[in-house]
């Protein structure tokens, strides 16, 4: 609530649990005595008797660290992929551009086809994904993607 108030939205900044302190993370972790009841109920629900608030905070910090590390790895993969892909070029005014791709899952014996049609401003006007149970080689899978792209157009 403190963040909403700071942005000019008319809300109460008081903690809804105790009504005393401002609703901040610091107040929730250290200053709100009513949150102790919430913490105790969390212990009962999860069957964790005697867990200290500091242990919960440590677990949350570790979980957040793991989450950030996973996101960092994903961002690195995305950046690496984007740098390997050429820049998309807009079609001429009044025209559309058809893009398609295929992927092969040899173990599951599937071919995936993705299709996107964009206008001259780059807006998507049609798209499709399809999963086909088949064992095609890459050239045939790409040909199927192109064929389905033309059918969608």
C-alpha positions as a Markdown table, in Angstrom:
| # | Residue | x | y | z |
|---|---|---|---|---|
| 1 | Unk | 0.0 | 0.0 | 0.0 |
| 2 | Unk | 2.9 | 2.3 | 0.7 |
| 3 | Unk | 4.0 | 2.1 | -2.9 |
| 4 | Unk | 0.4 | 2.9 | -4.2 |
| 5 | Unk | 0.3 | 5.9 | -1.8 |
| 6 | Unk | 3.7 | 7.1 | -3.1 |
| 7 | Unk | 2.3 | 6.9 | -6.7 |
| 8 | Unk | -0.5 | 9.2 | -5.7 |
| 9 | Unk | -3.3 | 6.6 | -5.3 |
| 10 | Unk | -5.5 | 7.5 | -2.3 |
| 11 | Unk | -5.2 | 4.4 | -0.1 |
| 12 | Unk | -4.5 | 3.9 | 3.6 |
| 13 | Unk | -0.8 | 3.1 | 4.2 |
| 14 | Unk | -1.5 | 1.5 | 7.6 |
| 15 | Unk | -0.9 | -2.2 | 8.1 |
| 16 | Unk | -4.2 | -4.0 | 7.6 |
| 17 | Unk | -3.2 | -6.6 | 10.2 |
| 18 | Unk | -2.4 | -4.3 | 13.2 |
| 19 | Unk | -3.5 | -0.8 | 12.0 |
| 20 | Unk | -0.4 | 0.7 | 13.6 |
| 21 | Unk | 2.6 | 0.8 | 11.4 |
| 22 | Unk | 3.0 | 1.6 | 7.7 |
| 23 | Unk | 2.5 | -1.4 | 5.5 |
| 24 | Unk | 6.1 | -2.0 | 4.5 |
| 25 | Unk | 8.2 | -5.2 | 4.1 |
| 26 | Unk | 10.2 | -4.2 | 7.2 |
| 27 | Unk | 7.1 | -3.7 | 9.2 |
| 28 | Unk | 5.7 | -7.1 | 8.0 |
| 29 | Unk | 9.0 | -8.9 | 8.9 |
| 30 | Unk | 9.9 | -7.2 | 12.2 |
| 31 | Unk | 7.2 | -4.8 | 13.4 |
| 32 | Unk | 3.8 | -6.3 | 13.1 |
| 33 | Unk | 2.9 | -8.5 | 16.1 |
| 34 | Unk | -0.3 | -9.7 | 14.5 |
| 35 | Unk | 1.7 | -11.4 | 11.7 |
| 36 | Unk | 3.0 | -13.7 | 14.4 |
| 37 | Unk | -0.5 | -15.3 | 14.3 |
| 38 | Unk | -0.2 | -15.7 | 10.6 |
| 39 | Unk | 3.3 | -17.2 | 11.0 |
| 40 | Unk | 2.0 | -19.7 | 13.6 |
| 41 | Unk | -0.9 | -20.7 | 11.4 |
| 42 | Unk | 1.6 | -21.3 | 8.5 |
| 43 | Unk | 3.4 | -23.7 | 10.9 |
| 44 | Unk | 0.3 | -25.6 | 11.7 |
| 45 | Unk | -0.8 | -25.8 | 8.0 |
| 46 | Unk | 2.6 | -27.1 | 6.9 |
| 47 | Unk | 3.3 | -29.2 | 10.0 |
| 48 | Unk | 6.4 | -27.3 | 10.9 |
| 49 | Unk | 6.4 | -26.9 | 14.7 |
| 50 | Unk | 9.0 | -24.5 | 16.1 |
| 51 | Unk | 10.1 | -22.8 | 12.8 |
| 52 | Unk | 11.5 | -19.4 | 13.6 |
| 53 | Unk | 10.6 | -16.3 | 11.6 |
| 54 | Unk | 14.3 | -15.9 | 10.7 |
| 55 | Unk | 14.3 | -19.4 | 9.2 |
| 56 | Unk | 11.3 | -18.5 | 7.0 |
| 57 | Unk | 13.0 | -15.3 | 5.9 |
| 58 | Unk | 16.2 | -17.2 | 5.1 |
| 59 | Unk | 14.3 | -19.7 | 3.1 |
| 60 | Unk | 12.5 | -16.9 | 1.2 |
| 61 | Unk | 15.8 | -15.2 | 0.5 |
| 62 | Unk | 17.3 | -18.4 | -0.8 |
| 63 | Unk | 14.2 | -19.1 | -2.9 |
| 64 | Unk | 14.4 | -15.5 | -4.3 |
| 65 | Unk | 18.1 | -16.0 | -5.1 |
| 66 | Unk | 17.4 | -19.3 | -6.9 |
| 67 | Unk | 14.6 | -17.6 | -8.8 |
| 68 | Unk | 16.8 | -14.7 | -9.9 |
| 69 | Unk | 19.6 | -17.1 | -11.0 |
| 70 | Unk | 17.1 | -19.1 | -13.1 |
| 71 | Unk | 15.9 | -15.9 | -14.7 |
| 72 | Unk | 19.5 | -14.8 | -15.3 |
| 73 | Unk | 20.2 | -18.0 | -17.2 |
| 74 | Unk | 17.0 | -17.7 | -19.2 |
| 75 | Unk | 17.9 | -14.1 | -20.2 |
| 76 | Unk | 21.4 | -15.2 | -21.2 |
| 77 | Unk | 19.8 | -17.9 | -23.4 |
| 78 | Unk | 17.3 | -15.5 | -24.9 |
| 79 | Unk | 20.1 | -12.9 | -25.6 |
| 80 | Unk | 22.3 | -15.6 | -27.2 |
| 81 | Unk | 19.3 | -16.7 | -29.4 |
| 82 | Unk | 18.4 | -13.2 | -30.4 |
| 83 | Unk | 22.0 | -12.4 | -31.4 |
| 84 | Unk | 22.0 | -15.5 | -33.7 |
| 85 | Unk | 18.8 | -14.6 | -35.4 |
| 86 | Unk | 18.8 | -11.9 | -38.1 |
| 87 | Unk | 16.7 | -8.8 | -37.8 |
| 88 | Unk | 13.1 | -9.2 | -39.1 |
| 89 | Unk | 12.4 | -6.9 | -42.1 |
| 90 | Unk | 9.0 | -5.3 | -42.5 |
| 91 | Unk | 7.1 | -6.1 | -45.8 |
| 92 | Unk | 6.4 | -3.3 | -48.2 |
| 93 | Unk | 3.3 | -1.1 | -47.6 |
| 94 | Unk | 0.1 | -2.9 | -48.2 |
| 95 | Unk | 1.8 | -6.3 | -48.1 |
| 96 | Unk | 2.0 | -9.1 | -45.6 |
| 97 | Unk | 5.0 | -11.3 | -44.5 |
| 98 | Unk | 4.6 | -14.9 | -43.7 |
| 99 | Unk | 7.1 | -16.6 | -41.3 |
| 100 | Unk | 7.1 | -20.2 | -40.4 |
| 101 | Unk | 9.3 | -22.7 | -38.6 |
| 102 | Unk | 9.2 | -26.3 | -37.6 |
| 103 | Unk | 10.7 | -28.5 | -34.9 |
| 104 | Unk | 11.1 | -32.2 | -34.6 |
| 105 | Unk | 10.6 | -34.3 | -31.5 |
| 106 | Unk | 12.2 | -37.6 | -32.6 |
| 107 | Unk | 11.5 | -39.4 | -29.3 |
| 108 | Unk | 7.8 | -38.4 | -29.2 |
| 109 | Unk | 7.5 | -38.7 | -33.0 |
| 110 | Unk | 6.0 | -35.3 | -33.4 |
| 111 | Unk | 6.6 | -32.3 | -35.7 |
| 112 | Unk | 5.7 | -28.9 | -34.5 |
| 113 | Unk | 4.8 | -26.1 | -36.9 |
| 114 | Unk | 4.6 | -22.4 | -36.0 |
| 115 | Unk | 3.2 | -19.8 | -38.3 |
| 116 | Unk | 3.0 | -16.0 | -38.1 |
| 117 | Unk | 1.6 | -13.5 | -40.6 |
| 118 | Unk | 2.4 | -9.8 | -40.0 |
| 119 | Unk | 1.4 | -6.7 | -41.8 |
| 120 | Unk | 3.6 | -3.8 | -43.0 |
| 121 | Unk | 3.6 | -2.3 | -39.5 |
| 122 | Unk | 4.8 | -5.6 | -37.9 |
| 123 | Unk | 1.4 | -6.4 | -36.3 |
| 124 | Unk | 0.4 | -10.0 | -36.2 |
| 125 | Unk | -2.7 | -10.5 | -38.3 |
| 126 | Unk | -2.8 | -14.4 | -38.0 |
| 127 | Unk | -0.8 | -17.1 | -36.3 |
| 128 | Unk | -1.0 | -20.8 | -35.8 |
| 129 | Unk | 0.8 | -23.6 | -34.0 |
| 130 | Unk | 0.2 | -27.2 | -34.9 |
| 131 | Unk | 1.5 | -30.5 | -33.6 |
| 132 | Unk | 1.6 | -33.3 | -36.1 |
| 133 | Unk | 2.3 | -36.9 | -35.2 |
| 134 | Unk | 4.9 | -37.9 | -37.7 |
| 135 | Unk | 8.6 | -38.7 | -38.2 |
| 136 | Unk | 9.6 | -36.4 | -41.0 |
| 137 | Unk | 13.2 | -35.3 | -41.8 |
| 138 | Unk | 14.0 | -31.5 | -41.3 |
| 139 | Unk | 13.5 | -30.6 | -45.0 |
| 140 | Unk | 10.0 | -32.2 | -45.1 |
| 141 | Unk | 9.1 | -30.6 | -41.8 |
| 142 | Unk | 10.1 | -27.2 | -43.2 |
| 143 | Unk | 8.1 | -27.9 | -46.4 |
| 144 | Unk | 5.0 | -28.7 | -44.3 |
| 145 | Unk | 5.5 | -25.5 | -42.3 |
| 146 | Unk | 5.6 | -23.5 | -45.6 |
| 147 | Unk | 2.6 | -25.3 | -47.0 |
| 148 | Unk | 0.6 | -24.7 | -43.8 |
| 149 | Unk | 1.7 | -21.0 | -43.9 |
| 150 | Unk | 0.4 | -20.6 | -47.4 |
| 151 | Unk | -2.9 | -22.3 | -46.4 |
| 152 | Unk | -3.3 | -19.9 | -43.5 |
| 153 | Unk | -2.6 | -16.9 | -45.8 |
